[in-house]
Amino acid sequence: MSKKYKFLDQSQCYFVTLSVVKWIDIFTRKEYIDIVIDSLKFCQQNKGLVIHAYVIMTNHIHLVISSKEMEVELEYILRDIKKYTSANILKAIKDNPFESRKNWILWLFETEASHKKQKYQFWQHGNHPIELSNSSLLNQKIEYIHQNPVRNGIVNEPDEYLLSSARHYSGKKFKILDVELI
């Protein structure tokens, strides 16, 4: 069995990415973003998830995470986040009378799952966890996360983006999630 892309040492920080299938821009609506934020907060409060850095982009999420000792393992926390968010975002899409892309989005999710047992596939498989075993790699991934909205031309400075931990690292007051600074 390959050791690549696995959570081998629960005491380490990891860089992970959660990507929507087909890179569909789902996180353009506040109600879908709120589902992700609520799930992350729940896992912080109840499962020992520690978030060190994050960014929520329109079609993917980057995180630098670890877990508190004697709590739930990271792979199970991410599994639960993906399961909860996919079910609830799909429900929100179906129930939203103002979602102009509803049929197209649901068709893409259904097509992506057509060869699987479930009806819809929301998240791409895997999180590709990268163990951040030294401070250089850790700082590189945090910088990568914070620069993501800048590289995409959404903001000029990382801390201008509301859905990012860059605000925490720069000392700005309005923050979405609790972050344990490195």
Order of alpha helices (4+ residues) and beta strands (2+ residues): beta-alpha-beta-beta-alpha-alpha-beta-alpha-alpha
